[in-house]
Amino acid sequence: MSTWTGQVGYPMLSAEVLETTDSVTLVVRQQKFCANGDDSSSARWLVPVTVVTQSGEGPQSFLLEGEKQEVVLQGAKPGTGSKLNPEQIGLYRVRYSDELLKRLLPAIKNQALGAADRLGIQEDLFALAKAGYSTTPHLLTLMGCYVNERNYVVLSSINTNLGELGSLFSHLPCYTQFKAMRRQIFSRVLREVGWEKRETDGHTDSLLRNMLIGTLGVSDDGRL
């Protein structure tokens, strides 16, 4: 417990997999997450880590005690994805290897992952890109997979983060493509929720509608 109460901050876990024909080993490394991307800190935490795989096996948990740990994922099949911190219960950021992130994209697009996990992956990668631990192209590739998203909390987070990126891109030649991507994510949702309030609307439906109209308006949607 002293690693959490006796030092400032929280960890970032970097995850990759080593695979053979019949086994999958998860390799996890930790370092302190710093908003400025500083990697000079020697701080380490005792981190309870949980991981689920797309092979259909139940959650597997272990305690990360040092800087690096390798864990064989029971029942995991080579080539399938792995999601750390299911339901976003743990206090840590996750930086997936390019391959692991690529494997999670279909589960985001078809919503095989729950809303909390879809939110967490996007929030983590935005924070990592902002701090310099990842790149903006990686982040935009991920965000492009939320075209089927309907959850207000997830969409609100994406909208906020895209808004911050938009303020950086607004004077660049790529801003036209950026607005097109934003329309691609949000326009289909507006068609579903409609312009007018419905008797069946819940609280978040009204919030979602207002957010979509405002976002698509500044993204040059031709219907607005």
Secondary structure as GFF3:
##gff-version 3
##sequence-region A 1 224
A	DSSP	alpha_helix	2	5	.	.	.	ID=ss1
A	DSSP	beta_strand	11	19	.	.	.	ID=ss2
A	DSSP	beta_strand	24	32	.	.	.	ID=ss3
A	DSSP	beta_strand	47	53	.	.	.	ID=ss4
A	DSSP	beta_strand	60	64	.	.	.	ID=ss5
A	DSSP	beta_strand	68	72	.	.	.	ID=ss6
A	DSSP	beta_strand	82	84	.	.	.	ID=ss7
A	DSSP	three_ten_helix	86	88	.	.	.	ID=ss8
A	DSSP	beta_strand	93	96	.	.	.	ID=ss9
A	DSSP	alpha_helix	98	109	.	.	.	ID=ss10
A	DSSP	alpha_helix	115	131	.	.	.	ID=ss11
A	DSSP	alpha_helix	136	143	.	.	.	ID=ss12
A	DSSP	alpha_helix	152	169	.	.	.	ID=ss13
A	DSSP	alpha_helix	175	193	.	.	.	ID=ss14
A	DSSP	alpha_helix	203	218	.	.	.	ID=ss15
###
